Amino acid sequence: MSTSSVPRPGPVTQPGPARPAAPLRTLSGPGPALALFVAVRLAGVAAVALAGHATGRPLFRNLAHAWDARWYQHIAVHGYGDLIEITRRGAVQTDWAFFPLYPGLIRALVTVVPVTPGKAALLVAGTAAVVAAWGVHRVGDLLYGRGVATALVVLWAVLPQSVELTIAYTESLFCALAAWSLYCVLKGRWLWAGALAALAGLSRPSGFAVAAAVIAAGAHEAVRRRGHVPWRLWAGCLAAPVGWLGYVLWVGHRTGDLLHGYFKVQQAWNSRFDFGEGSWKFVKSLLLHGGGFVYAADLVIVASGVLLFCLLCLDRAPLPLVVFAGVLVLVVVGGSGSFSSKPRFLLPAFPLLIPLARALVRSRRPRPAQAVLVVGALTAVSLLFGAYVMTVARAPL
């Protein structure tokens, strides 16, 4: 797979051979794209507020204390090892399943600003979402120009599961670190790429996807240049997995099983990699016996993610983007756990939207009205679905 299939502005250190092409415009400001992103997500919050008012569920409680949010805030206030739950099946669920960066930022903010943990959690998540949108724009602009970059941000903002960018969850923080790490890889800034990947590894269990992308890009560059690469590349690749590995080994040490302790903790949450057995059983049950609307919609979202990954490969996207998105798709399809959470796990995989963004920009020139209609329809679906899962559906996020 080629790692450089589109023109880029100026000399860029990029894993893979460069192909001759006409130069793009220089990187433009992300202001319009970020304004659209914020407008869409504020509309999403308004939709949740209206639906919550109709169903008697307060907005702040919906956004700040939904499902796993209370675990993050409890860790921020009390630290690890203090919150334990026993499931109906007798599994012992501990807070060690949750990575430390997000609750650490909540604690830091509460320490310096007189706000509650819930408000701090929303401030961190909301700020990270804007930073993430900025990073997504920079990646798109670097590779394909301003139009595709703006379309990429808008499409990411109107995903059905994008409501989770505005609740007290880690997706926005993880995506911010991932997007900027990938941007640094594409620019050849290996130390920054490795450092951001290490932080991403401290934010979510799937954080190793960023490290995999950095290492794959570094290895490709080293092979292409026959080992004649700067020391920064080696340092960045070595640093990339440190965050994820460090936390996994720390949990293993705390449990008394250094190499397997973390994975035993995750198994208590019914979270493990079973090569798709759990996903297949869910799909089979849904098709044979039916299920709620949310589960059918989740299946459509996951299936669309797999299809979009195939399109991303056919589009000959840069290697680090393909590896990052591919690892996340593999985790979603091959992992067990609640199927209703799988769309959320795909939310950081913004490179999957690149083929759609490019197609949208191409269609905008001859048929602008149709492009606007498509974006408007996707926005309406996103707002309605987000309000539904936050206020009506009982499925875990």
C-alpha positions as a printed Julia matrix, in Angstrom:
397×3 Matrix{Float64}:
   0.0     0.0    0.0
   1.33    3.39  -0.93
   1.86    5.79   1.91
   1.71    8.93  -0.16
  -1.02    9.15  -2.73
  -1.85   12.84  -2.72
   0.09   16.07  -3.18
   1.42   17.83  -0.11
   2.55   21.4    0.47
   6.3    21.81   0.66
   8.88   19.23   1.7
   7.29   16.77   4.14
   9.07   13.9    5.83
   6.57   11.17   5.02
   6.81    7.41   5.38
   6.83    6.09   1.85
   7.96    7.29  -1.56
   6.66   10.62  -2.74
   4.75   10.75  -5.99
   4.95   13.7   -8.37
   1.87   15.87  -8.27
   0.81   19.46  -8.45
   1.34   21.34  -5.19
  -1.56   22.08  -2.89
  -2.36   25.4   -1.37
  -0.65   26.15   1.89
  -2.41   25.15   5.11
  -5.26   27.51   5.84
  -6.83   28.41   9.11
  -9.25   25.92  10.68
 -11.64   28.63  11.92
 -14.64   27.93   9.64
 -14.4    24.17  10.18
 -14.14   24.55  13.95
 -17.09   26.97  13.97
 -19.19   24.41  12.11
 -18.06   21.68  14.49
 -18.96   23.69  17.58
 -22.33   24.69  16.08
 -23.27   21.08  15.32
 -22.23   19.81  18.74
 -24.04   22.64  20.55
 -27.12   21.72  18.53
 -26.6    18.17  19.73
 -26.54   19.34  23.35
 -29.72   21.33  22.73
 -31.4    18.23  21.29
 -30.41   16.21  24.36
 -31.74   19.01  26.59
 -35.11   19.07  24.83
 -35.43   15.29  24.89
 -34.36   15.21  28.52
 -36.95   17.82  29.44
 -39.64   15.73  27.75
 -38.58   12.56  29.57
 -37.73   14.1   32.94
 -33.96   13.58  32.72
 -31.87   16.68  33.59
 -29.29   17.76  31.02
 -26.32   17.96  33.41
 -26.98   14.5   34.77
 -27.23   13.11  31.25
 -23.95   14.64  30.13
 -21.83   14.47  33.28
 -22.95   11.27  35.0
 -23.91    8.83  32.25
 -22.68    5.26  32.68
 -18.83    5.18  32.93
 -18.59    8.9   33.69
 -19.15    8.28  37.4
 -16.19    5.87  37.47
 -13.87    8.51  35.99
 -15.02   11.14  38.47
 -14.73    8.76  41.42
 -11.13    8.0   40.39
 -10.46   11.74  40.08
 -11.67   12.36  43.63
 -10.65    9.21  45.51
  -7.95    7.56  43.38
  -7.79    3.93  42.31
  -8.83    0.85  44.26
 -11.75    2.48  46.07
 -14.73    1.6   43.85
 -15.74   -2.02  43.3
 -18.97   -3.49  41.94
 -20.24   -7.08  41.82
 -22.25   -8.01  38.74
 -25.24  -10.35  38.73
 -22.94  -13.09  37.48
 -20.57  -12.58  40.38
 -17.81  -10.82  38.43
 -15.79   -8.31  40.46
 -15.48   -5.07  38.5
 -12.82   -2.62  39.69
 -11.83    0.87  38.63
  -8.47   -0.39  37.38
 -10.2    -1.0   34.03
 -10.2     2.78  33.42
  -7.05    4.5   32.2
  -5.69    7.42  34.25
  -5.17   10.43  31.99
  -8.77   11.68  31.86
  -9.47   11.39  35.61
  -6.03   12.91  36.24
  -6.95   15.98  34.19
 -10.28   16.22  36.01
  -8.48   16.17  39.36
  -5.98   18.78  38.19
  -8.77   21.11  37.05
 -10.75   20.69  40.27
  -7.59   21.51  42.22
  -7.05   24.88  40.52
 -10.62   25.9   39.61
 -13.61   25.95  41.99
 -15.81   23.53  40.01
 -17.36   20.16  40.76
 -15.82   16.98  39.29
 -18.8    16.68  36.93
 -18.32   20.17  35.54
 -14.57   19.64  35.3
 -15.13   16.41  33.39
 -17.34   18.19  30.86
 -14.85   21.07  30.51
 -11.99   18.67  29.8
 -14.06   16.64  27.34
 -15.46   19.69  25.55
 -12.09   21.39  25.21
 -10.52   18.17  23.98
 -13.27   17.78  21.38
 -12.43   21.17  19.84
  -8.7    20.36  19.93
  -9.48   17.03  18.29
 -11.49   18.72  15.52
  -8.54   21.06  14.96
  -6.2    18.08  14.66
  -8.56   16.3   12.26
  -8.62   19.46  10.13
  -4.84   19.72  10.09
  -4.48   16.13   8.94
  -7.06   16.6    6.2
  -5.62   19.93   5.07
  -2.08   18.58   4.97
  -3.09   15.68   2.77
  -5.99   16.88   0.64
  -6.52   20.62   1.06
  -8.91   22.94   2.85
 -12.14   21.73   1.28
 -11.64   18.08   2.2
 -10.38   19.07   5.65
 -13.55   21.04   6.36
 -15.74   18.23   5.04
 -13.82   15.74   7.19
 -14.46   17.77  10.35
 -18.14   18.24   9.52
 -18.66   14.55   8.78
 -16.95   13.64  12.04
 -19.18   16.1   13.9
 -22.39   14.58  12.46
 -21.63   10.91  13.06
 -24.59    9.25  14.8
 -22.44    8.49  17.86
 -20.81   11.94  18.0
 -23.03   12.92  20.94
 -20.38   11.15  23.02
 -17.95   13.97  22.21
 -19.99   16.2   24.54
 -20.37   13.89  27.54
 -17.92   13.08  30.34
 -16.15   10.3   28.44
 -12.61    9.85  27.13
 -13.31    9.69  23.39
 -12.68   13.38  22.71
  -9.4    13.37  24.68
  -8.21   10.22  22.96
  -9.08   11.54  19.52
  -7.31   14.86  20.19
  -4.09   13.07  21.11
  -4.44   10.6   18.24
  -5.14   13.23  15.57
  -2.19   15.4   16.56
   0.13   12.39  16.89
  -0.8    11.28  13.38
  -0.3    14.81  12.09
   3.19   14.84  13.61
   3.98   11.5   11.97
   2.92   12.85   8.59
   5.14   15.9    9.16
   8.09   13.78  10.32
   8.05   15.2   13.87
   8.82   11.87  15.49
   9.45   13.01  19.06
   6.13   14.81  19.24
   4.4    11.88  17.56
   5.83    9.45  20.12
   5.04   11.67  23.11
   1.43   12.23  22.02
   1.04    8.51  21.3
   2.28    7.74  24.81
  -0.34   10.1   26.26
  -3.01    8.53  24.06
  -2.01    5.19  25.53
  -2.8     6.58  28.98
  -6.28    7.69  27.95
  -8.03    4.55  26.7
  -7.51    0.76  26.44
  -7.48    1.18  22.64
  -4.74    3.79  22.93
  -2.21    1.31  21.6
  -3.71    1.95  18.13
  -1.84    5.26  18.01
   1.42    3.61  19.06
   0.91    0.95  16.38
   0.48    3.67  13.75
   3.64    5.51  14.85
   5.72    2.33  14.97
   4.43    1.1   11.6
   5.2     4.44   9.96
   8.64    4.55  11.57
   9.46    1.0   10.5
   8.34    1.74   6.93
  10.49    4.85   6.81
  13.51    2.98   8.22
  13.17    0.21   5.65
  12.65    2.69   2.82
  15.78    4.61   3.79
  17.74    1.44   4.68
  18.14    2.45   8.29
  19.51    5.93   7.54
  16.97    7.76   9.65
  17.39   10.37  12.41
  17.61    9.27  16.04
  14.36   11.11  16.69
  12.51    8.48  14.67
  13.84    5.67  16.88
  13.14    7.67  20.04
   9.58    8.47  18.94
   8.85    4.84  18.1
  10.24    3.67  21.44
   8.23    6.27  23.37
   4.93    5.63  21.57
   3.82    2.5   23.5
   5.2     3.57  26.89
   1.94    5.02  28.23
  -0.22    2.01  27.42
   2.36   -0.55  28.48
   3.15    1.36  31.65
  -0.44    1.38  32.85
  -1.07   -2.26  31.89
   2.02   -3.36  33.83
   1.09   -1.14  36.8
  -2.33   -2.79  37.04
  -0.66   -6.18  36.7
   1.67   -5.3   39.56
  -1.24   -4.16  41.74
  -3.13   -7.39  41.09
  -0.11   -9.61  41.67
   0.0   -10.87  38.08
   2.32   -8.55  36.17
   1.61   -9.75  32.62
  -1.99  -10.92  32.86
  -3.49   -8.92  35.72
  -4.84   -6.07  33.59
  -6.49   -8.43  31.14
  -8.15  -10.32  34.01
  -9.53   -7.0   35.23
 -10.97   -6.35  31.77
 -12.46   -9.84  31.56
 -14.55   -9.04  34.64
 -16.09   -6.29  32.5
 -16.67   -8.88  29.74
 -14.05   -7.07  27.67
 -11.55   -9.27  25.87
 -10.39  -10.03  22.34
 -12.2   -13.19  21.21
 -11.55  -12.91  17.45
 -15.12  -11.86  16.75
 -16.93  -14.72  18.49
 -18.97  -12.36  20.68
 -19.79  -10.06  17.77
 -20.93  -12.98  15.62
 -23.19  -14.32  18.39
 -24.73  -10.88  18.81
 -25.36  -10.42  15.09
 -26.81  -13.92  14.81
 -29.15  -13.33  17.75
 -30.21   -9.93  16.41
 -31.02  -11.32  12.96
 -32.84  -14.39  14.27
 -34.69  -12.95  17.24
 -34.68   -9.21  16.69
 -33.77   -6.51  19.2
 -34.14   -2.89  20.09
 -33.67   -0.04  17.65
 -30.36    0.99  19.22
 -28.78   -2.41  18.65
 -29.87   -2.49  15.01
 -28.46    1.01  14.53
 -25.23   -0.02  16.24
 -24.88   -2.94  13.84
 -25.33   -0.6   10.87
 -22.68    1.78  12.27
 -20.15   -1.0   12.82
 -20.8    -2.54   9.39
 -20.37    0.92   7.84
 -17.06    1.26   9.66
 -15.8    -1.98   8.11
 -16.91   -0.85   4.64
 -15.3     2.57   5.09
 -12.04    0.92   6.1
 -12.05   -1.02   2.84
 -12.63    2.24   0.96
  -9.81    3.89   2.91
  -7.42    1.16   1.78
  -8.61    1.46  -1.83
  -8.1     5.22  -1.55
  -4.4     4.52  -0.84
  -4.39    6.64   2.29
  -1.1     7.16   4.15
   0.1     4.14   6.13
  -0.24    5.58   9.66
  -3.89    6.51   9.04
  -4.66    3.05   7.69
  -2.96    1.31  10.61
  -4.65    3.52  13.22
  -8.13    3.05  11.74
  -7.51   -0.62  11.04
  -6.53   -1.4   14.63
  -9.64    0.34  15.96
 -11.89   -1.55  13.5
 -10.18   -4.81  14.48
 -10.75   -4.12  18.19
 -14.42   -3.33  17.57
 -15.11   -6.37  15.39
 -12.88   -8.83  17.22
 -13.58   -7.73  20.79
 -16.32   -8.9   23.12
 -18.39   -6.7   25.4
 -21.56   -4.69  25.02
 -22.32   -4.18  21.33
 -24.0    -0.87  22.1
 -20.59    0.54  23.07
 -18.87   -0.43  19.81
 -19.91    2.67  17.82
 -18.27    4.77  20.54
 -15.04    2.82  20.1
 -15.11    3.7   16.39
 -15.64    7.42  17.02
 -11.89    8.27  17.15
 -11.3     6.52  13.81
 -11.75    9.72  11.8
  -9.58    8.51   8.87
 -12.47    6.23   7.91
 -14.32    9.35   6.78
 -11.65   10.49   4.32
 -13.16    8.76   1.25
 -16.57   10.26   2.06
 -15.07   13.72   2.59
 -13.28   13.6   -0.75
 -16.44   12.4   -2.5
 -18.47   15.15  -0.85
 -16.07   17.84  -2.05
 -16.06   16.44  -5.58
 -19.86   16.42  -5.69
 -20.12   19.9   -4.2
 -18.75   21.59  -7.28
 -21.27   20.32  -9.88
 -24.15   19.7   -7.42
 -23.83   21.99  -4.38
 -27.49   21.67  -3.39
 -27.21   17.88  -3.14
 -24.08   18.14  -0.98
 -25.87   20.51   1.39
 -28.87   18.17   1.49
 -26.66   15.2    2.38
 -24.93   17.06   5.21
 -28.26   18.37   6.48
 -29.76   14.88   6.52
 -26.73   13.45   8.34
 -26.93   16.26  10.88
 -30.61   15.58  11.57
 -29.92   11.86  12.05
 -27.01   12.64  14.36
 -29.04   15.0   16.55
 -32.04   12.68  16.79
 -29.98    9.55  17.44
 -27.86   11.32  20.04
 -30.92   12.59  21.89
 -32.49    9.12  21.74
 -29.52    7.18  23.15
 -28.98    9.77  25.9
 -32.56   10.05  27.12
 -34.66    7.1   25.96
 -32.49    4.06  25.26
 -31.35    1.92  28.16
 -28.36    0.42  26.36
 -24.97    1.26  27.9
 -22.84    3.76  26.01
